């Protein structure tokens, strides 16, 4: 395995933690912000799994890592959407949180 594969496996740990946390929040609160955070975290998991698949050479027909390939655009799109949705969901949650909860 190359360095990129090792980095992808290392990145899988915090992203899975982020995803697990968003699942717990989603199960406790059925709100728009928790749903956006969940979708954003799921997109980030797809990004990391794309890099893992690239390192392991899974689905070679997608030409992972090549510019202009399906894997390259899937990775880019999911990264942009994931960061945007998670950030927006967190921002909505932070704005809607009552002030007395922030003080505790």
N, C-alpha and C positions, 0 to 999 in steps of 0.2 A: 504494500500500500504506500502511496506517495504522501507528501506533506499535506496536500490539499484534502486527501481523504481523512487524515488524522484530524485536521482542523474541523472538518465537517462532523466527525463523530464527537469531537469536544463541544462543538456548537449545539449538538443535539441535546445535551444535558440541560442547559438553561432554557432552551426553547420548549422542551417537553415540560419543564417546571412552569413556565409561563402558560402553556396550554392547560396543564392540570389545574393551575390556579384559576384560570378563566372558566374552566368547566365547573369548579366549585362555586365560584361567584354566580355563574349562570343558573346553577341549580338552586341556590339560595334566593336569588332575586331574579324575577322575570321582568327585566326592564330592557329598554332599547340600548342603554349604555353597556350592559353586560352582554347583550347579543353582539354588539359591534366589537367588543373586546374579544369575545369568543371567535368570531369570524377572522379577526386580525391575527390572533394567535394561531388559528388553523392555517392561514396563509403562510405564516412564518415557518410552521412545521413543514409545509410543502417545499419552501425554499431550501431548508436544511436537508430534507430528504432528496431533493434534486441533486444536491452536491454529494450526498452519500451514494446515490445511484450512479453518478458520474464517476466517482472514485472506484466503485465496484464493477463498473462497466455493465450495469443492468440496463436492459432495453437499448442495445447498441443502435437500433434503427433510428433513434431520436438524435443521434450524433451529439450527445451531451458535451457541453463545453465549446462546441464550435459556434462561431458567430453566425447568425442567420439560421440556426437550427431551432427545432421545436423546443428543446430543453432550455436553450438560452432565453427565449422569449417567455416561456412559462416561468422560469426563475425570476426574471426581471419584473414581470407583471405581478407575480405573487408577492415579491418583496415590496413593491410600491404600494399595492393594495393592503398588504398586511400591516405595514407601519402606519399607513393613513387610518385604517379602520381602528386599530388598537389605540392609537393616539386620540382619535375623535371620541371613542367610547370612554376612555379614561378621563378626558376633558369634560365630557357631559356628566360623568359620575362626580367629578370633583366640584363642578359648579352647582349641581343639585344637592350635594351633601349639606345638611343643615349646619349652621355656624356652631351650635352647641356641641355637635359631634366632633367638629374640628378642634375644639378647645380641650377635649379630654385626652 
